[in-house]
Amino acid sequence: MLKQEYTITVYTENQIGLLNRIAIIFSRRKINIESLNTSPSEVDSVHRFTIVINETEDVVKKLCRQIEKQVEVLKAYYNTQEEIVWQELALYKVPTDVIAEEVKVERLLREHGAKAVVIRKDYTVFEVAGHREETDNLIKVLEPYGLIEFVRSARVAIIKNSDGFHEKLKEFEHREPGEDAIENEYLAKKDEVFSM
């Protein structure tokens, strides 16, 4: 099997230490994470991890099963680039005097969809959202004009076809706590009373 780029999407409860445990799953298998993003999801109290790796499908399937064994993980999906809508955000810092003097640079920035987010006397920061190739192309364009700094965010991705699980996530949001949770809550209040 050939390696290719996969995006793993993991829905989790927001718990301390979970990121570390998920990262260990990759490091034990000596798998390099190309991109990692965590953010809240559309459901209150559910977080989303977006992880990009280059691996075979067989290895990715095993990784997802291993990740799902974590108590706080609700579901892990893996997708190819064709099955997701994705973007990355890139920031470029360039000398302001070059931008002001070189009309050609301004035209190139417009062609690449760059938007100024900070303009100071000494530098200007531009932002571009797009795929990796698009953000890399602008680096090459700006280097001859004195590119000072460049940074790119991790991938953010939406699965094109994930309706079923999103309904389950919404159910999770409105679900009543189980008996164990209620019992633990009662014990915690009881301990609070006795510690006063």
C-alpha positions in Angstrom: 0.0 0.0 0.0 1.2 3.5 -0.8 1.4 6.3 1.7 -0.8 9.3 1.1 -2.1 12.3 3.1 -4.9 11.6 5.4 -6.8 14.0 7.7 -8.0 12.5 11.0 -10.9 14.2 12.7 -11.4 13.3 16.4 -14.4 14.4 18.4 -13.7 14.5 22.2 -14.8 15.7 25.5 -12.6 18.6 26.6 -10.3 16.9 29.2 -6.8 17.9 30.4 -4.0 15.6 29.2 -6.0 14.1 26.3 -3.8 15.9 23.7 -0.7 14.4 25.3 -2.2 10.8 25.2 -3.2 11.2 21.6 0.3 12.5 20.6 1.8 9.4 22.4 -0.2 7.1 20.1 1.5 8.6 17.1 5.0 8.8 18.6 5.0 5.2 19.8 4.4 4.2 16.1 7.0 6.7 14.9 4.4 8.6 12.8 5.1 12.2 12.2 2.2 14.6 12.6 2.3 17.1 9.7 -0.4 19.4 11.2 -2.4 19.4 14.4 -5.3 21.7 15.3 -7.7 21.6 18.2 -10.8 23.7 18.6 -14.3 23.7 20.0 -16.9 22.1 17.8 -20.4 23.1 16.9 -21.6 21.2 20.0 -21.0 22.7 23.5 -18.5 20.7 25.5 -17.3 18.7 22.5 -13.8 19.5 21.0 -12.4 18.6 17.6 -8.9 17.6 16.8 -7.7 17.8 13.2 -4.6 15.8 12.5 -2.8 15.5 9.2 -0.4 12.6 8.5 1.2 10.8 5.5 0.6 7.1 6.0 -1.0 4.0 4.4 -4.8 3.5 4.9 -4.2 0.3 6.9 -2.1 2.2 9.5 -4.6 5.1 9.6 -7.5 2.7 10.4 -5.5 1.2 13.2 -4.6 4.6 14.6 -8.3 5.7 14.6 -9.3 2.5 16.5 -6.5 3.1 19.0 -7.5 6.8 19.5 -11.2 5.7 20.0 -10.1 3.6 22.9 -9.4 6.8 24.9 -12.3 7.2 27.3 -12.9 10.9 26.4 -13.0 10.2 22.6 -16.4 10.1 21.1 -15.5 9.3 17.5 -12.4 9.4 15.1 -12.8 9.6 11.3 -10.1 9.6 8.6 -10.5 11.1 5.2 -8.5 11.8 2.0 -8.2 15.3 0.6 -11.1 14.7 -1.8 -13.5 13.9 1.1 -12.9 17.2 3.0 -13.1 21.0 2.6 -9.9 22.4 4.1 -7.9 25.6 4.5 -4.8 26.9 6.2 -4.0 30.5 7.2 -0.7 32.1 6.5 0.9 35.4 7.6 3.7 37.1 5.8 5.8 40.0 7.2 7.4 42.2 4.6 9.2 45.7 4.7 6.6 48.4 4.2 8.9 50.6 2.1 9.2 47.8 -0.5 5.4 47.4 -0.7 5.0 51.2 -1.0 7.6 51.6 -3.7 7.1 48.4 -5.7 3.8 48.6 -7.6 4.5 45.1 -8.9 4.5 43.6 -5.4 1.1 45.1 -4.6 -0.2 43.6 -7.9 1.3 40.2 -7.0 -0.3 40.3 -3.5 -3.7 41.1 -5.1 -3.3 38.2 -7.5 -2.7 35.8 -4.5 -5.7 37.2 -2.6 -3.5 38.6 0.2 -5.1 41.1 2.6 -3.1 43.5 4.8 -3.8 42.9 8.5 -1.2 45.2 10.0 0.6 48.2 8.4 3.5 49.9 10.3 6.3 52.1 9.2 8.8 49.3 9.3 6.7 46.3 8.2 3.4 45.1 6.8 1.7 41.8 7.6 -0.4 40.1 5.0 -2.8 37.2 5.4 -3.7 34.5 2.9 -6.1 31.6 3.4 -5.8 28.6 1.1 -4.2 25.3 0.5 -0.5 24.6 1.2 0.6 25.1 -2.4 -1.1 28.5 -2.5 0.6 29.7 0.7 4.0 28.3 -0.4 3.7 30.0 -3.8 3.4 33.4 -2.1 6.6 32.8 -0.1 8.5 32.4 -3.4 7.0 35.5 -4.7 7.8 37.7 -1.6 11.4 36.3 -0.9 13.1 38.6 -3.5 11.4 41.6 -1.9 12.7 40.9 1.6 10.3 38.5 3.3 11.0 39.1 7.0 8.9 36.4 8.5 6.4 33.7 7.6 4.0 31.5 9.7 1.3 29.1 8.7 -1.5 27.7 10.8 -2.5 24.1 11.2 -5.2 22.7 8.8 -8.8 23.3 9.6 -11.1 20.9 7.8 -14.8 20.0 7.5 -15.8 16.5 6.4 -18.0 16.7 3.3 -20.2 13.8 4.4 -20.6 13.5 8.2 -24.3 14.2 8.8 -25.0 11.1 10.8 -22.4 11.7 13.5 -23.3 15.4 13.9 -26.8 14.3 14.9 -25.4 12.0 17.5 -23.1 14.8 18.8 -26.2 17.0 19.3 -27.8 14.2 21.3 -24.7 14.0 23.4 -25.0 17.7 24.2 -28.6 17.3 25.6 -28.1 13.9 27.2 -28.8 13.7 31.0 -25.8 12.6 33.1 -25.7 8.8 33.9 -26.3 7.5 37.4 -22.5 7.4 38.0 -22.2 11.1 37.3 -25.1 12.0 39.5 -23.7 9.8 42.3 -20.2 11.4 42.0 -21.8 14.9 42.1 -23.7 13.9 45.3 -20.5 12.6 46.9 -18.6 15.7 45.9 -21.3 17.9 47.6 -21.3 15.7 50.6 -17.4 16.0 50.9 -17.8 19.8 50.6 -20.2 19.9 53.5 -17.9 17.8 55.7 -14.8 19.9 54.9 -16.5 23.1 56.2 
